[in-house]
Amino acid sequence: MSEDVKRILESEELREYAPPSLKDKVSLFNTMSSKHNEKQAVNPFSTDKNVTSLEKRRFSKEEYGRPVKGSKSETRGFKANLLVSREMLELCEIIHASSEPLNEDDENDHRRVISFGELFNIYVTISNKLVGMLLRARKQNLVDFEGEILFQRRDDDVPIVLLQPIEETRKIMNERIKESITQIKVNEPPLEGEESEEEEK
């Protein structure tokens, strides 16, 4: 064996790139195994017998059933709320523009009414989620109608009532939209280029 080959084999550089020894492999396996066991120990769906002996996780009323603060799941939820709020506002605007006063004799009654069939024909060109949006809007006390759900043709004559003046509805929904945008910005700080663009505006 030449001197050059001996020198290369004995050099530190070659030793750095040598494959890990059996001892290193066993150590790595044990580390990964213990990490897995720790995760399974706090996983309520694990079949591990140690789960029952663990202290149960405590949630406050605000945390229960909600994603972890600052997580991507929470951000997706805020984005979904933003989209739904915008679509509900658009629905109320359409009802206001296309409807008639519920009680023409009373000037203090700001409610407006439109039949489901007429609203369906107008809204179908905008979105295919009319019934879902109406149910959400009813839950928020923006609109009202009879029945638990509405079906095309069967419920065409059911009156849909816009309960509040459109100015009040805009105010409520715009506040929710701003709140969702703020929460999204907190969870997703803008990139450097986006920050400077917003400052210019």
Residue, then its C-alpha position, 0 to 999 in steps of 0.5 A: m500500500s502506498e504512503d498516500v493511500k495510508r495517509i488518506l485512510e488515517s486522515e480525520e476527513l475520512r473518519e468523518y464520513a465513515p458509516p455509523s457504527l452499530k453502537d450509534k445505530v442502536s442509540l439512534f433507534n432507542t432515542m426514536s423509540s423513546k420519543h414515540n413512546e412519549k407521544q403515544a403516552v399522551n395520545p388518548f387513542s393509543t392502546d398503550k396501558n399507560v394512558t389511563s394512569l396519566e393525568k387528564r388534560r385540562f381545557s378552559k371553556e375558551e380552549y375546548g373544541r378549538p385549535v391550538k392558538g397560533s396554529k395553522s388550523e386556527t388560521r384556516g378557521f379564521k379564513a373560513n369565517l372571513l369567507v362566510s361573513r363576506e358571503m352572508l353580507e352579500l346575501c343580505e345585500i341581494i335580499h335588500a336590493s331584490s325584496e319588498p317592504l314587509n309592512e308598507d304602512d309602518e315606516n318604522d318596520h325596516r324588515r324586507v321580504i322575498s320569496f325563496g323561489e325568487l331569491f333562488n333564481i337570483y342567487v344561483t348565478i352567484s353561488n350554489k350555497l344559498v340554503g347553507m348561507l340562509l341557515r347561517a344568516r338565520k342563526q346570526n339573526l339576520v334573516d328568518f323563514e319557516g321550516e328547518i330547511l328549504f327545497q327548490r320548487r317545494d318551498d318556492d313560496v316560503p317568505i325570506v325576511l331580512l330582519q334588520p335595516i341593511e345599514e345595521t347588517r353592514k355594520i355588524m358583518n363588516e366588524r366581523i370581517k375586520e376581526s377575522i382579517t386582524q386574527i389572520k394577520v396575527n397568525e400569519p405575519p406578512l412577508e417583508g415586501e407585503e409590509s412595505e406595500e401596506e404601509e404605502k397605502 
